[in-house]
């Protein structure tokens, strides 16, 4: 999706979920619930001692493909 489309959708939705998760499991559950609830934009902050948040968010982005409603 082009940047212009994403920005237009963000302006239309006027909603960004802001989440802070302690670990992968908690973050995954919260993100899944947000997507199921129909929210298209998520700001995710990870407070983790284990793993690398960038790897987790890249995995979640791929698994969420197709959930964005154009």
C-alpha positions as CSV (number, residue, x, y, z in Angstrom):
1,X,0.0,0.0,0.0
2,X,1.3,3.4,-0.9
3,X,2.3,6.0,1.7
4,X,-0.4,8.3,0.6
5,X,-3.1,5.6,1.0
6,X,-1.9,4.8,4.5
7,X,-1.8,8.5,5.6
8,X,-5.3,9.0,4.1
9,X,-6.6,6.0,6.0
10,X,-5.0,7.2,9.2
11,X,-6.7,10.5,8.9
12,X,-10.0,8.8,8.2
13,X,-9.7,6.4,11.1
14,X,-8.5,9.0,13.6
15,X,-7.4,6.1,15.9
16,X,-4.1,4.6,16.8
17,X,-3.9,1.9,19.5
18,X,-0.9,2.5,21.8
19,X,0.3,-0.7,23.5
20,X,3.2,-1.5,25.9
21,X,3.9,-5.2,26.3
22,X,6.3,-7.0,28.7
23,X,7.0,-10.0,26.4
24,X,6.2,-11.7,23.2
25,X,3.2,-13.6,24.5
26,X,1.5,-10.5,26.0
27,X,2.2,-8.4,22.9
28,X,0.9,-11.0,20.6
29,X,-2.4,-11.4,22.5
30,X,-3.0,-7.7,22.7
31,X,-2.1,-7.1,19.0
32,X,-4.4,-9.9,17.9
33,X,-7.3,-8.5,19.9
34,X,-6.7,-5.0,18.5
35,X,-6.7,-6.4,14.9
36,X,-9.8,-8.4,15.6
37,X,-11.5,-5.3,17.0
38,X,-11.0,-3.6,13.7
39,X,-8.3,-1.1,14.6
40,X,-5.8,-0.6,11.7
41,X,-3.0,1.3,13.4
42,X,-1.0,0.2,16.3
43,X,2.0,1.8,18.1
44,X,3.8,-1.0,20.0
45,X,6.4,-0.4,22.6
46,X,8.1,-3.5,24.0
47,X,9.6,-3.7,27.4
48,X,11.5,-6.9,27.2
49,X,14.5,-8.6,28.6
50,X,14.4,-11.5,26.2
51,X,14.6,-11.3,22.4
52,X,14.7,-8.4,20.0
53,X,11.5,-6.4,19.6
54,X,12.4,-5.5,16.0
55,X,12.3,-9.2,15.0
56,X,9.0,-9.7,16.8
57,X,7.4,-6.7,15.1
58,X,8.6,-7.8,11.7
59,X,7.0,-11.2,12.3
60,X,3.7,-9.6,13.4
61,X,3.7,-7.3,10.4
62,X,3.9,-10.3,8.0
63,X,1.3,-12.2,9.9
64,X,-1.1,-9.2,9.9
65,X,-0.9,-8.7,6.1
66,X,-4.3,-8.7,4.7
67,X,-5.9,-7.5,7.9
68,X,-5.6,-3.8,6.9
69,X,-8.9,-2.8,5.4
70,X,-8.5,-0.5,2.4
